[in-house]
Structure formats: C-alpha cells, structure tokens
Amino acid sequence: MPRLPGPCLKVNWGPTDRPLAINLATALRLSDTRPLLIAAAQARVQIAAAQLEKAQVLWLPNVNLGVDYIRHDGGNQESTGSLIPLGTNFFEGGASLELRVATTDAIFEPLAAKQELKSRQVDMQTARNEALLATAEAYFNVQQARGTFAAMTDATEKARGLVQRVESLSKSLAAPDEIDRSRTLLAAVEQSAASARQQWRVASAKLTRVLRLNPTAVIVPLEPDHLQITLIAPSRSVDELIPIGLTNRPELASHQAQVQATLVRLKEERLRPLLPSILVTGNGTPDFLYEGGIFGTGSNGLNQWSGRADVSAQLVWKLDNLGFGNQARIRERRGQVQLATVELYSIQDQVAAEVAQAQADLESAAIRVGQAETGLKQSLETYSGNLKGLGQTTRFGDLLNLVNRPQEAVAALQQLEQAYTNYYRTVADYNRAQFHLFYALGFPAGLLACEQPPGNPQAVDTTRPGYMPAVCPSP
C-alpha cells in the first residue's frame, strides 16, 4: 500500500463550515430510523392495518340514533268517494342496530386485507434495505470526495515545490517555457483541489439529506479514505448467489402476498351470486332506520303516544345486471390475478439481473483496486525519481545537462494526479459494489444497521436547525 495523504489531511475550515465527524457504523444505524423512505413505509403499514380492522367488523351492525317528524296536509278519500281535509302529524324517536352486509365481503375481504397487510409489512423491510443502500452510496461518495480532495491537496503541495525547484534552476538548464509549464500545472492542480472540495461538500449535502441531519454540516468520515469494506467475497459465483437473492429479497415476498390477495378476491366474486346479503333494518323499507322507540301521531297535533318496534330481517340473493355484471367482475379479478403473477415473475427476473450485475461490478472493482494501487505506487515512485533527477546534472563535453528535464517532472506529476483520482474512485466503486450486492441478495438492513455494524457506532449531533421540520420518530 503506497503512503496516502488522506489520514494526515489538514483542512482549513471556513467560517460557515460545520464539520461533523461520523463513521460508517453510525451512518448505517441512523439509516434504520431517520429516512423519510421508512416513515412512508410505516404509514402504508398503518393504512393496511386500518383496512384490515375495517374488514373484520363488517359483520357488526351500525348504531342509529335520532328523531323523525312528518307533517301531512291535504285530502283523504272516504268510502263514499268524497274528499275530506286532512292534517296529520307523525313523530318518532328511537334507535336501531342496522346491518347491511354482503356475506362474500364479510368472509373474503378480511382474508384479502390480511395479505395486503402482510405485503406492506414486508415492504417495510424493503424500505429499510433501500435506505441502507442509499446511505452507503452517499457515505462512500463522501469518502471518495474527501480522499480526492486530500490527494489534490497533496498534488498542489508537490506542484508548488516543483515550481520553486524549476525557478531555482539557471537559465542555461531551464528555459522560460519550462517555468511557465510548471506554473500552468500548478494552476490546474489548484483548480482540481478546489473542485474536489466542492464535490466533498456536495456529497455531504446528499448524505445529510438521506439521514435528515443538519443540511449545513460537512461530513468527515472517521475511516481512512482507502478503507475497503468486504461483506461478500468477490469470488462467489453468480450461480451460487442468484438462489440466495430469490430466497431472501423482500420484494418477492411482498408480491407473493399480492398474488394471494388477488386470488382471494377472485374467489369472492365467484361466490357472490351464491351467498346472500344480510339486511336487518327497521320495517323493511331502506329509509326507515329505527327498530324501536317512541311514536306519536295526531291531527293538527301530537296527542296519541305509544311505544313502537319495527324489525325486518332479510336474506337477499342478487344477480347484478342479470348476472352479466357478476361475470364481468369475475373476468376483471381473473385479469388482476394474471397481472399480479406476471409482476411477480418480472420481479424474479429483476432480482436475478441485479444480482448478476452487482456481482460483475464487484468482481471488476476488486481487480481494478489492485491495478489502481499498483499504478499509484508506480506514479509516486516515478515522480519522486523525476524530482530527484531534476537536481542532478551530467556533462556532455562543454554542456551541462539535467538528468531529468522539468517537463518530465511535470508529466510525472500529471500522471500522479490522475493515479490519485483513479485510486480513490476505484476504492469507492469497490465499496459501493459490495453494498449493491448485499442489497441485491436481500440481506436484512438490520444485520448491518444494528446487529453486526462494521465498527462501533459513534455519538453524533443529530439536531437540525429550528426552521427545518422535525425528524419522524423511530420505528
């Protein structure tokens, strides 16, 4: 391993910078509680639980309380055929336990709602896995940007030393254009350092957004910038990994529950014409809701009072639109079953593809890390040798020549700058590929967030400015 500048980086923080030291274990722990992605999944679970509770009480009647007053004015026909004026009042006050329920709904809707709730509960695990992956990606982006900034800072210091070395050479050894070339390189490297610092702050803003931390904080990873996290051996074959993903991915379990819910609703529609609806009302008319109470009547007043009870219980078999409506609903439910099944197969194909892609990325990154490390080591040695040769001369007759020309040292430093960038990008690619494969295999986020974190979580300041919305409570 070549000596890297990251751990010894000295940052001149500005007056508005708010450095926040954090390690990967802490970030993963926060990813299990704070992201809005998890809060949204929790809300969906709550909605599904309420829908199940509603479906389970379809058998229970409604409670009606109230009063009713009717005034009738007009004529009434006698047996002789003549009309007599009539003024009649009706008043009723009472209560009822009203029940109007389709037996199929009361039986099958709770079964379907249970599958919906199961699907949403599994989606909670999916949300946590996605939050962990987003956190890991954002964290390694910060680590890469901080490492690149450290490397560009080191390259800037080397470029300044090179300019001073070239400027100190006599005019017979270094032409003016050699000095200009080294100064041009210094300006370019300083711009790269400024850009790297900008990328560090941008990456920090993305990580604070995922974890809902103070958005003005600049995340400072506690791990070395060259640290590689190995969760799964790159040598594992795709044929070995795909069955693991198909077994553990929560998305598959969620879609399987959705398929079961559609099957339940298909059976419900098939039995709907065969099972009756149950109606318990006041006196057989849909609008008369009172089953018992007090009743008053009279002409031009309420002068006759008595108790009253009217109860109607019915079993009703119903064919919608002469049965054609029922057949249409059955075909609709059958199509929903087919669609849910196709989506399940699509998710299976997607999982297999994600595992294969992640394994390919990891295998490639593992190879490139070794190559980038070798390239960086050689670039450091090449620059050191060129810088050393820049101060050595050889004599050829009456001419005194440098062992290495300034342009060779400039080229060596340019190669070193590129080698630094390649190295930190490749290390971050390796770490990101590890977590992509971990996610593709469906391993639970809690395994890394709480049970076996890669390191000891650190206490960090998770407060936010007063003008920012509060973080949702942890699950």
Buried (B, 14 or more C-beta within 10 A) or exposed (E): EBEBBBEEBEBEEEEEEEEBEBBBBBBBBBBBBBBBBBBEBBEBBEEBBEBBEEBBEBEEBEEBEEEBEEEEEEEEEEEEEEEEEEEBBBBBBBBBBBBBBBBBBBBBBBBBBBBBBBBBBBBBBBBBBBBBBBBBBBBBBBBBBBBBBBBBBBBBEBBBEBBEBBEEBEEEBBBEEBBEBBBBBBEBBBEBBEBBBEBBBEBBBBBBBBBBBBEBBBBBBEBEBBBBBEBBEBEBEBEEBBEBBBEBBBBBBBBBBBBBBBBBBBBBBBEBBEBBBBBBBBBEEEEBBBBBBBBBBBEEEBEEEEEBEBBBEEEEEEEEEEEEBBBEBBEEBBEBBEEBBEEBEEBBEBBBEBBBBBBEBBBBBBEBBEEBBEBBBBBBEBBEBBBEBBEEEEEEEEEEEBBBBBBBBBBBBBBBBBBBBBBBBBBBBBBBBBBBBBBBBBBBBBBBBBEEBBBEBEEBEBEBEEEEEEBBEEE
